[in-house]
Amino acid sequence: MLRDFHRMKWGDGAPFAALLTLALLVSGCSSGGVFGGPATTPVPEAAAPPPPSPPSLKDKFATFFAGASQNAPQVVANAQPDVDCPFIDIRQGASTLTIPPPPPDGSNEAMSLKYQGIFVRAARECAVVAGQMVMKVGVEGRIIVGPAGGPGQVEVPLRIAVVNAPAGVSKTIVTKLIRIPVTVGNDDNTEFTHIEEGLSFPLPSSAVLDSYIVYIGFDPIGAADEDKQKLRPAPASKPKPKPKPTAPTG
């Protein structure tokens, strides 16, 4: 069972399918043959319809978002009837991606904006496997070209986090940073999509699961910190101390 949501004027999406049927009428005619006997005009065989092409990523993503509502509880497959899929929402302060980032002094540099990223919609799917909640999260967004932007390559740092957030407390259960490469063409808007599979965590009780939330958001700071970690030299290994010589006996 699939759910998605519409928030902040987010658009709807619907799955689509096409069915092509070819009907042929075959008829023949006869006339006098070269040797005076009847002759039959051969009728060409009907061409077989082309095999259906495999569904594209766009088709799969549209299907993933079929039959949507924002925060309606979703019953988990193969689980107790009172176990629901956690709701999904945008992390506060992480709904917009700005490239380059705004200057630290807070000055207005709108004309230097190359790209801006926004979310369009998201959905989640849940199942229970061997006591683990396994989630599939799909995200669709858009890259808008700014005054200083144009065709090029953009990396979208997407953060998905499952958080236990009862009143006044917040604890991260599982989190993942995904880097989505996007090729921006000549259009002003370029869509990007990503479906993350295999997010899993131990299945809590139904009462605890009610306070779980799946957050999505842009995380350029987390991506920059990850890059810095990769550039740091590995710490030098300390030499092993030499064993002390044994004192002579006798």
C-alpha angles and dihedrals in degrees: 000000000000133000134181134172142227116218138152091020091308115171130241125245128200133194117245135196134182128211118196118196122186119200121187130189113207120199134168136203132204132209140162112303129223090264095045095263127113116278127202121217108228115238116218115243116254113259114245114247113257116262114262114264117241114262114269124232088258091054092049091048092049089051091049090057096046118129099014141182127163112242105358109140113255120213111232116237117248093008139104113295092245095056113099135187111255118256119256126226143157117266111247111257093014101083097101132051117205121195114222096024117244115271115268093238090064094239119152110261098161094139091059092057111121103176140001123198125206135174120247103182144327139200140186138208126197139197135168117234121178093332093315126114105227116195136192115200124192124195131186123189144157136237113214118200114234131208093277096039135093141150113337147100123301128185114211113206104210121187121199117186134173108212132187102218115173118163110310096352132088126186126175112230099180132350135182135184114214124190112210117195112216126189110211114207133188093292120098092233128044122184124218130192136189134179114197115200132191103034101156140172136163111286108248126203117287092253092055094042089059089071095050118110130185108221125196125189147142112269111187091153092056090048091050092049090050090052091051091052090054092051095050113102115244112258113262113253114244115242114251113251114254114246114254115250114253116247116249116255131213 
